[in-house]
């Protein structure tokens, strides 16, 4: 099947986005359809479609043999939630790894559907970003982090509603699945700040400080992320996605200001994503840490270009180019074309050997003769 399913899923996002309601309560039908399509494509993939899944496969099988209080299952408190989940699904499914993959895919996309329904003003644009920025494909192999990212995304409910208890609850679950998810903890405090000139200056100074003291910061993150000693060497280049993520973040400053409080909160999250990505020249882990923040682009970009039909609050930042709604929608269409190009160039149109397992060489569970 090659990469055809990944092209078709984006075509479905656009086609049904055109045909089905995107505003009001009826948008739930589009979101439900997208949830089914994305869950089935991901959940029914061949269980060893990527090399990473071999490791998860044996983790899942071994979990059934461990005692509930064993050292192997609890893992000293590091990612123990993920290992316990493996054991629970193992017992309930009779040791069927495919059931675990489907469960994780369903959990991720139910959370995505809920957050898009509650906070995105344009669901089709959210799903387009989810696919074209590689966030969907990422979950085909890195299932531990993808599941943790879902709980991080769910913690935004606590941020938006100013309920720190809800935020900390979902962050605790995310950290138990993948400890590096705790990198998202500062977002609650940041998101409560108003975006003004002083806040923009703060991010500028913070970004400069992180770059100047990057060696010390990276050493701290290394001990936080890796379970064993790893050597990080700086490539001398700013992270490959840095310019793009920074540009996305600045769209709010350039075109809208921050008349919407939820958009203002997500701006802070996007700003941190840009700073983390700046350090990806050291190691790919900074790209992974970035994704805990960057996944909220599925909310931020629709908020910028497709504002809600309600009276806006006064923004403390005057946009550089104060576009009207029609111009914003035109810019949104241009961004849609850009992300489609990005998707094709950096996710789909990559030469691979179809004799080896790779997510681009899609195979379903029914394609493989056991």
N, C-alpha and C positions, 0 to 999 in steps of 0.2 A: 504493500500500500504506500510505502515511502512517506513523503511529507504531505500527501493529499489531505488527510483528515485535519491537519492544522490549518490548511487553506480553507477547507470547507467550514470549519467552526467559525472562522472570522467572517466568511461570506454569510453564514447564518446570523451572526450578530448584526451585520449591516442590513440584510434583507428583512429579517423580522423586526428590526428596529424601525425600518421604514413603514412596515405594514401594521404594526401593533402600537397601541397607545403608549406614550412615554410620560404622560402627565396624569395626575389624579390617581385614585385607587385602582383603576383598571391597568395601570402599569405593572401590577403584580403578576398579570398573566404572562407578560414578556419575561419578567424576571424568573418566574417559575419554569418557563420553557428553557431559558438559558441555564438554569440550575440543572435540569434534567440532562440536557445535551452535554454540558461540561463534565458533569459527574459520570455519565456513562462512558464517554470517550476516555476519561482518565481512569475510572475505576475498573473498566473491563479490558485495560491494556494487558499485554503479555507480562506476566509477573516478573520476568527478568529482562525487561526491554532495555535497561541500562546497567552499566557495571555497578553503580551504587546499590541497585536493588539486590544484587547477590549478597552484600553485607547485611542488608535488612532482612533478607530471606532467612539467613542462618540465625540472626538475632531472634526472629519470630519463632522459628522452630525450637531453639534452645530455651526460650522463655517458658515453654510448656513443661520443661523438666525441672525448673527451679522452684524452690519453696517460696512461700509468700514473704518470708522474712530473711531470705537468703542474701548473702553479700552480692551475688551476681545480679539479683533482681533490683535490690535497693541501690546498688552502685555508689554507696557512700553519699547518697543524696543528689548525685549529679545525674540529671536526666532520668531520674527514677520513675517519674510519671509516665514517660514513654515506654519504659520496659514493663511497667505494671499493665499498661494498656495492651501491650503485646500479649501478655499472659492471659488477660481477660478475654480478648478476641480469640486467642488460640484455643482456650477451653470451650468457648461458646460455639466456635466454628468447627471443632474437631481437627484443629491443626491446619486449616485451609488458609494459606497466605493470600490468596486472591480475595477472600472475604475481608482481610485486614486492609488491603489496598483500596477496596471499594468503600469500606467504612471511613477511611481517612479522606478519600476524595469527596464523599458525601458531606462529612463534617466541614471541610474547607469551604465547599460551595454553598452550603446552607448559611454559614456565617457571612460569606460574601454577599449572598442574596439579601440577607437581613440588613446589612450595613448599607448596601446600595439602595434598598427600598426606603430606609429611614432618612438617608442623608444626601443621596445623589439627585440632582435636579434633572439628569439626563442619563437614564440607565444604559442605553446603547453605547454612549460614549465611554461610560465606566467599563463596560465589558470589552470594548475595543482596546482601551488602555491595558486592561488585565491581560489580554492576549498579546498585544503587539509589544509590550515592554518585557515580555518573557516571564511574567509572573505566573501564568498558567503552566507553561512548559516546565518551569522550575519544579513544580509540584509532582512531576512525573518521576523524578529520581530522588530529590532531596526531601523525602517525605517527613523526616523528623522536623526539619526547620519549617517546612511548609505548614505543618500542623501547628507548630508554635506560632507562626505568623498569623494564623487564623485567630488564635486566642488574643494575640496582640491587637489585631484589628477589632475584635469584639470589645477590647478594653476601651476603645474610643467612646463607647456609650457612657462610660464613667467620666471621660473628659468632657464630652458635650453636655452632659447633664450636671456637671460639677458634683459628682458623687465619687469621692476618693475610695470609698470602700469597694464599690463595684470595679473600679480601675485596678486596685491592688489585688482583688480576688482573681480577675482574669490574668493579671500579670504573674501571679503566683503559679497558676496553672501553666501558663506559657513557659515560665522558667523551669518548672518541673519536667516539661517535655524537652526543652532545649535551653540550657542555662544561659547562653549568650543573648537570649531574648530579653534578659533583664537590662540590656543596653537601652531599652525603650523607657525605662523608669523616669528619667528626667522630663519626659514629654508632658506629664501632667502639670508640673510646675510651670513649664514654659508656655503651655497652651492657655494658661489663665492670664497671661500678659497681653495688654493691648499692643497692636503693631503701630508704632510711631517712629519718628526720626531717631529717637534714642535707642529704640529696640533694634532698628536696622544697623545703627552704629555698633551696638553690642555684638551682633552677629559678625560684622566685619572685623572687629577686634578679636573676637573669639576664634574666627577662622584663621586669622593671621597668627595668633598665638599657637594654635594647634599645628600649623605648618612649621613654625619656628622651632617648637619643642616636639616635633613629630617623633623623634627617636625615643624620648621618654614615654610619650603617650602610647606608642606602638608596643613598647616593652610591657606596659601595664595590660594592654588589651591581649597581648600574646599569652600572658599568664591566666587571663580570664577565659579565653576561648579554647586554647589547646589543653588537652589532658596531659601531654608530655611536652618536652622541650622542643621547640622549633626555632629555626633561624630565619629571620626575616631580612631580606636585602632590598633596599629601596632602588627601584628601577631608574629613578631620576625623572620620572614622568608623572604628571598629575593623572589621577584615575581616568580611565577611558570614557566613562559616562558622565564625568564631572560637569563638563560644559553644558550637556543636555539637561541634566537635573537642575543645575543652577539656573539655566534659562527658563525651565518650567516654573521654578520657584519664583522667579522675578516677574512672571506674567501678571501676578496679582498687583504688584507695585506699578507695573507699566500700564496696564489697561483698565483696572477696576478700582484700585484702592481696596479697602476692606469693610464694605457696608454690611456684610453678613458675618455674624459672630462665629458660626461654625467654620466658614472659610478662613477666618482670621486664625482660628485654632489650628487648622490643618497647615496653614502657612508655616508655623513654627516647626511642625514635624518635617515638612519639606526642606526647610533651611538646615536642619540637622542632617538630613539625608545627603545634601550637597557636601557638607563638611566631612562626613564619613567617607563619601566616595572620593574626595580629594586625596585620601590616603591609600587608595587601593593600589597605588604603585608599589607599596610594600608587599602586599599579599592579597590573594583573592578573598580572604576572610572579611576585608573591609567592604567588598562588594556585597557579601552576604549580610553583614551587619547593616549596611545601607538599606537592604531590601525590607528590613523590619520597619523602616520609616518610609521608604520610597513607595511601598504598596499603597499608601494613602493618596498617591497620584490619581487613583481611580475615583477619588472624591474631589480632590483639589482642582483638577483640570475642568471637569464639568461645572464646578462652582464658579470658576473664573469666566468661562465662555457661555454658559447657559444659566444665568441667574434665575432664581425663583421669581414668580410674579407676585411680589409682595413689597410693601413699602420698606426701602432699605434704611438702616440706621446710619448715622453720620460716621464716616470713616476719618481716622486721624491721619491718614496718608492720602494726599491728593494724587491720583494717577498721572503718570507722565503723559500718556495719551488717553484722555477720557473718552473712550469709545461708547457709542450708544448700543442698544441691544442688537440691532441689525448688524452693526460692524463686529460686535463680539461673536455673533454666530458665524459670520464669514471667517473670522480668525479661527474659530473652532473647527470649521471645515478644513482650513489649511493645516491645522495641527493634526487632524485626522489623516490627511494625505501623508503628512510627514511620518506619523507613527506606522502607517502601513508600509511606507518605504523602509523604515527602520526594521520592521518585522521581517520583511522579505530579505533585506540585505544581511542582517546579523543573526537571524534565527532560522530562516527557512532555506535560503539559497546558499547553502554551505555544502561543499563537496565532501561526501563521506563514503566509506566503503560499506556497501550493503551486505557484506558478508559477516559483519560484526554487529553486536547489539548497540543500538543508538536510538535515542528518542525520535530522531528524524526518520528512522526506518520503522514507522509505526507498524506494530502487529497487535492484533487483539488476542485475547485468551483463546479464541476459537481457531486462530490461524496456526497454532503450534500443535503438532502431533506429539503426544507424550509417549 
